[in-house]
Amino acid sequence: MSDAPRLLTPQQVSERIGVAVETLANRRMTGQHSPPFVRIGARIYYDAADLDRWLANLPRQRSTREKVPR
């Protein structure tokens, strides 16, 4: 078994977390509410382990009325 990170494309991340590819691109530009990513040449990838950690650390809510720190 390889210890190399499993790299996901923006399309794969989009499908996995239910956010449009365009939204991921916008978030990369602003740096707000974006999972960590790597650039290899002109391509963007997300390390699956980084994405899992990012998701695990998102604030939890009990109501849509709650204000979430960003």
C-alpha positions as CSV (number, residue, x, y, z in Angstrom):
1,M,0.0,0.0,0.0
2,S,1.4,3.4,-1.0
3,D,1.8,6.3,1.5
4,A,1.4,8.8,-1.4
5,P,-1.5,11.2,-0.9
6,R,-4.7,10.5,-2.9
7,L,-5.2,13.6,-5.1
8,L,-8.7,14.6,-6.1
9,T,-9.7,16.8,-8.9
10,P,-12.0,19.8,-8.3
11,Q,-14.8,17.8,-10.1
12,Q,-14.3,14.9,-7.6
13,V,-14.4,17.3,-4.6
14,S,-17.5,19.0,-6.1
15,E,-19.3,15.7,-6.3
16,R,-18.1,14.6,-2.8
17,I,-19.1,17.7,-0.9
18,G,-22.0,19.0,-3.0
19,V,-20.4,22.3,-4.0
20,A,-20.2,23.5,-7.6
21,V,-16.7,23.4,-9.3
22,E,-17.1,27.2,-9.9
23,T,-17.7,27.8,-6.2
24,L,-14.5,25.9,-5.3
25,A,-12.7,28.1,-7.8
26,N,-14.1,31.3,-6.3
27,R,-13.2,30.1,-2.8
28,R,-9.7,29.3,-3.9
29,M,-9.4,32.9,-5.2
30,T,-10.7,34.5,-2.0
31,G,-9.1,31.9,0.4
32,Q,-12.4,32.0,2.4
33,H,-14.1,28.7,3.3
34,S,-11.8,26.8,1.0
35,P,-10.3,23.3,1.6
36,P,-6.6,23.2,1.2
37,F,-5.4,22.5,-2.3
38,V,-2.2,21.9,-4.3
39,R,-1.2,23.2,-7.7
40,I,0.8,21.0,-10.0
41,G,1.6,23.0,-13.1
42,A,-1.7,24.6,-14.2
43,R,-3.8,21.9,-12.5
44,I,-5.5,22.1,-9.1
45,Y,-5.8,19.0,-6.8
46,Y,-7.1,18.4,-3.3
47,D,-5.4,15.8,-1.0
48,A,-8.1,13.5,0.2
49,A,-6.7,13.5,3.8
50,D,-6.6,17.3,3.8
51,L,-10.2,17.4,2.6
52,D,-11.3,15.0,5.3
53,R,-9.6,17.1,8.0
54,W,-11.1,20.3,6.6
55,L,-14.6,18.8,6.7
56,A,-14.1,17.4,10.2
57,N,-13.1,20.9,11.4
58,L,-16.0,22.8,10.0
59,P,-18.2,24.4,12.7
60,R,-21.2,22.3,13.7
61,Q,-24.7,23.8,13.8
62,R,-28.0,22.8,15.4
63,S,-30.0,25.4,13.6
64,T,-29.8,27.4,10.4
65,R,-30.4,30.5,12.5
66,E,-27.0,30.1,14.3
67,K,-24.3,32.5,13.2
68,V,-21.3,30.5,12.1
69,P,-17.8,32.0,12.5
70,R,-15.9,32.1,9.1
